[in-house]
Structure formats: C-alpha cells, structure tokens
Amino acid sequence: METVEYFSDFLRRIGATNFLAIGIGLIVLWLLISGIRKGLKGGRKDNGPDQEGED
C-alpha cells in the first residue's frame, strides 16, 4: 500500500500533464530507436504471396 502512496505523491509532484508528456516522449524515442535499428540492418524485404513470381 505504501508503494501506491509513493506513486501518487510522485504523480502529484511532477503533475499529470508532465507525466503524459514523458510517456509520449518515451514512445516516440522507442519508435525512433527501433526504426534506426531496422534501417541499419538493411530492412528485410519480405516477399508476400502476391510478389513470389515477380523476381
């Protein structure tokens, strides 16, 4: 129960708007990092069922 109180105090201290902005920032950062990693690997070209005979 103390953990919930500490978390509640933490949210009050930083404010709900800031908490939302931090969450959105983390999601954007995650998408950027995963996109960069996929780009560095060259990105796999998966052949779909409609592209099998187009080589």
HELIX and SHEET records of a PDB file:
HELIX    1   1 GLU A    2  ILE A   14  1                                  13    
HELIX    2   2 ALA A   16  LEU A   40  1                                  25    
HELIX    3   3 PRO A   49  GLN A   51  5                                   3    
END                                                                             
